[in-house]
Amino acid sequence: MYIISPSILSCDFSKLGQQVIETGATKAEYIHIDVMDGMFVPNITIGPCVVASLRPHSKLIFDTHLMINEPIRYIDEFRKAGSDIITVHVEACSDVEATLKKIRESGAKAGLSIKPRTDPEVIRPYLPLCDMILVMTVEPGFGGQSFMHEAVENVKKVKQMLDEAGLQIAIEVDGGITPETIGFTAEAGATIFVAGSAVYKKPDIAKAVEDLLAACEK
């Protein structure tokens, strides 16, 4: 029922390939890949070439989160690199509908994300084009931030919209997810949880994933 998507943003990048391989031996089902352009968010991270280099070393779902302006420009490149899910921000697209359609046409699943202070109502028209909704529980741009409890209300609102529309679409949360915070979002309706520091900053990443899954049930 619940899926952990460890974020490689918190990996030791000198050991990135090895840590991705190690993640495959845990109960995680996804690998979360944060792509930042230094414009939509202040940080800059990785591009399709890194995704392509990691793809042969993991059978997990590559959950690629594009925190970039006009991501429609790079959908095909990230799909060819091996991304299984491609998530874009409603705030970063001049044509949200065209972007989501392009993701689906590429063969990837389409995710749509909102920042903590974005009214969830803005995504209502696009729900039928989505396979996943990502609710940010921190401001996007950097790992290791503290969980924003007020963002739980956004999870509840998204869940209500999906129920009203009769849509079975997964809700993912990203930002400050730990064993202490994950339960709030699970109770609100989230089923996929991005965790960076709570996995890769721990001495035993397999146990860290198990601890997160166990905390979902509390």
N, C-alpha and C positions, 0 to 999 in steps of 0.2 A: 504493500500500500504506500509506503514512504520510500523516497529515493534521496540518497545523499549524492551531491555533485561537488566533489572537492575542487576548489579553485586553484589553478596552478600559479595564480598571481602571488601566492604565499610560498611557493616552492623556493628552494635554493637553486637558482638558475644555472649554477655551475654543475648541478646534478639533475637537471630537469628530466632528461630521458629516463634515468634510473628511477626517479620518484614517480613518474607516470607508470612505469612498469610495476613498481611496488604497489601502486594504487589498484592495479588490476587484480591483485591477490587479496584485496579487502572486500567488504560487502558493499562498497560503492558501486553504482551502476553507470554513472556519468562522470565525465571529466569536464569541468567548467573552464572555458578559455576566455579570458577578458581581453578584448581588443580595444585600445584607446588611441586616439589620434592627436591629443594635445590641443584640440579645438573644442569639441563637444565637452570634453573633460580636460583638466589641466595636465594629466599624466599622459605618457606615451609608452606603449608596451610592445606588442608583437604583431606580425603580419601573417599572411597565408603560408609563407615559406616555413615558418616554425610549426604551424599546424601540420603541414605536409611531412615534415621531418619526424613528428611524433606519431603520425597515423600508423605506420607499420609496427609500432611497439605497443599498441593497445587495441583491445577489442571492445572497450567501453564506448558508450555513446559520447561523441564529442559535442558538447553543449556550448556553442560559440556565441558570446555576448558582444555584439558590436556597439561599442560606445563611441560612435563616430558620426560626423555629419554626413548626410546623404549616403547612407550605407548601400543604397541600391547600386552604386558604382562598383561594389566589391562582392556582391552576392555570388556570382559565378566563380570568382577566384577562391573564396572560402569553401564553397561546395566542392570544387575540384580538389582542394587540399585535403578534404576528408571530413568536413563538418557535417554532422547529422541533423542538428538543430541549429538554426540561425535566428538569433533574437536581435531585434532592433528597437530603438527608442522612439516612441510616438513624438517626442519633442525634437527629434533629430531628422525627421523626414518631411520634405515638402509635399510628398505624395505617399501617404501611408498605405493606401490601398494598392497602388502599383508596386510598392516595395514588398508587401506581403505576398502578392501574387507572384512576383519574380522569385521569391524564396521557394514557394511551393512548386513553381514550374521547374526550378533547378533540381527538384527531387528531395530537398531538405524539408524538415518540418519548420513551421513558422512560429516564432515567438514575438510577442510585443511587450515592451517594458514601459513602466512609468516610474518617474522619480518620486521620492516621498511626498513632495508638495504639489504634485500634479493631481488634479481632480480625476478620479477613475472614470467619470462620465465620458471623458474625451475618447476613451477606447471603445465605448459601446457600439458604434457603427461598424467596427472592424472585427468584432468577436467571431463572426462566421468564417473569417479568413485565417484564424489563429488556431494553432495546435497547443499553444502554451501562453500563459500570461505571466510575466515576471514583474513582481512588485518589489521595488528596491526598499530596503529597510535601513539604508544609509544613503547619503548623497554619493552618486557614482564618481569614481575617479581614483580612489586609493583603497588599498586593503588595510585591515586592522582597525577599522573605525568602530565606534560604539553603536550598538543597536538602538534604533529610534523607535521607542514603544508606540508613538503616535501613528506610525506606519501600519500597525496591526489593523487599524480601522480601514485602511485601503484594501487589505486582504479581505476583510469582511464584506466590503462594498463590491469588490470584484466577484466574490463567491455569490453574493446575492444577484448580481447582474447575470451571471452564468445560469443560476438556477431559474431565474425568471425567463431566460431565453431557451431553457431546456437544452443547454449545451454541456457536454461532458468534456471540458477542457481543463488540463492540469494548471494549477497555480504554483509558481516557483517563487521563492523569496531569496534575497541576496543582500547580505550586509550585517555584520555583527552576530551571525548565527553561531551559538554555542549551546552546550547542554542546558544552560540556564535560560536561554531565550527561545530555543527552538519550539518549545511546547506552546508558547503564546501564538505562534504562527500556524502550528498544526491545528490547534483548536479553532482558529479563525477560518481554516479551509485550505491551507497550503499542503501540498504533498511532495514537493521537490524542494530540497534545501541546499543552497550553495554555502559551502563553508571553506574558508581558506586557512586562517590562523588556527582555527579549532581542530584542523586536521594536520597540516604540514608543520606547524610549530610544536607539535607534540612528539615525544620520543617514540611512540608506537602508533603509527597512523592507522593500522587495522583496528586497534582498540579504540582510537579516537572516533572512527566511523561507527563502530558498534555502540559507543556511548551516546552518540548523537541519535542513532536509531532508537535506542532504548528510551531516551528522553522525550521522543515524539509521543510516546504512549502515556506519559505521566500527566 
